[in-house]
Amino acid sequence: MAKVAVRSKKTPVAKVPAAKAEKIVKTTPEKKEMRAVGPYSANAMMFFIMNNAGLLFMALAIFMVGFLAGSIWTENKMLKDGFVKGGSVAAAPAAQPDAAPAQPLSDADWQKIQENPSGIIGNKDAKLTMVEFTDYQCPFCGRHFTETYPQLKKQYIDTGKLKLVMQDEPLSMHPNARIGALAARCAADQGGFMGANKDKNLEAMHDALFSHQNDWAVLSKDDAIKKYGEYAKAAGMNGDQLMDCVKTEKFGKVVDDSAALGQKVGANGTPTFFIEKQPVVGAQPLSAFQAILDKAN
C-alpha cells in the first residue's frame, strides 16, 4: 500500500500590526485602569489632577492675578470715566457699607476730627477749616488731588483763607493704603526741633504719594516702602529713617484710630471732607467746595 504524506493542519494565528503592537506595549497599568473605569470617572479625574498639579496651580495663579488686575483696571476706569452715583462722582466705599452717610457734625465731633492729624496744609490761623479723610491709594482721592485740589490750594489755601487738616482712612480694599498713611505720618515725624518742618514734610509726602500713585500702588509692600524712601530723600528728608518708621509701624495705632474716627463721624467713603462741619463726599468739582466756603467766609 502506498504511503501518502498528510500535512498537519495548524490553527491560523492573527497577525498584529507592528504599530498597534507598539501601542499595546506602551500602555501602562494606570492607563488600563483609567480605560477600564471610563475617562470621566472619579478615578480618572484624580489621575489627571495628580499628574497635572503643576499646570493646575499655574492656571489658578494666572486667574487670580487676572482677577486682581481686572479689579484695579475697573476701578481706575470708573475714575477716569467719572462714575456717577446719585448725581455726583462716587467715593471709594469704606468697610461699613451699611453705615449712615455723612451728616453735618456736632460741635464735639468737629473739634474731635481736628485733633492729632497727620499734618496741616496752609496757615494754621486761617479763618476756615477743612478736614479731609483720605486714602493715598484711592483713585478717587487721586482724582481730587489732580483736578480740584490745585484750584482749592491756589484760591483758598495759598491765600490764607483756608487750612486743610489731614486725617487717614486707608481702606482694606487697597493693600498699600495703610503703609501710605504711615509714610505721610513718618514724614511729618521728621519735623526737626519743635516740629518746625512737620507740616512742610507732610505736604511734601502728601503731594508725592498722590503724584506717583500709579507707581507705588501696584507694588509689593516692601517695594512700595522703598519708593516712599526715595520720595522722602528727594524732599530733603532721611529716606532710610522714613522706611524704618513705616516698617515698624511707629504710627500704626494713630492711623487706625484716625480711620475709626472717620467711620464714627460718617466718613464712609474716600475722600470725605468736612468744611466748617459740613460734609462733601467724593471727588467733587471745585463748585461743590465753593458753595460752602464762600458762604462760610
Secondary structure by P-SEA (a helix, b strand, c coil): cbbbbbbbbbcbbbbbcaaaaaaaaaccaaaaaaaaaccccaaaaaaaaaacaaaaaaaaaaaaaaaaaaaaaaaaaaaaacccccccccccccccccccccccccaaaaaaaacccccccccccccbbbbbbcccccaaaaaaacccaaaaaacccccccbbbbbbbbbbccccaaaaaaaaaaaaaaaccccccaaaaaaaaaaaaaaaaccccccccaaaaaaaaaaaaaaacccaaaaaaaaaaccaaaaaaaaaaaaaaaccccccbbbcccbbbcccccaaaaaaaaaaac
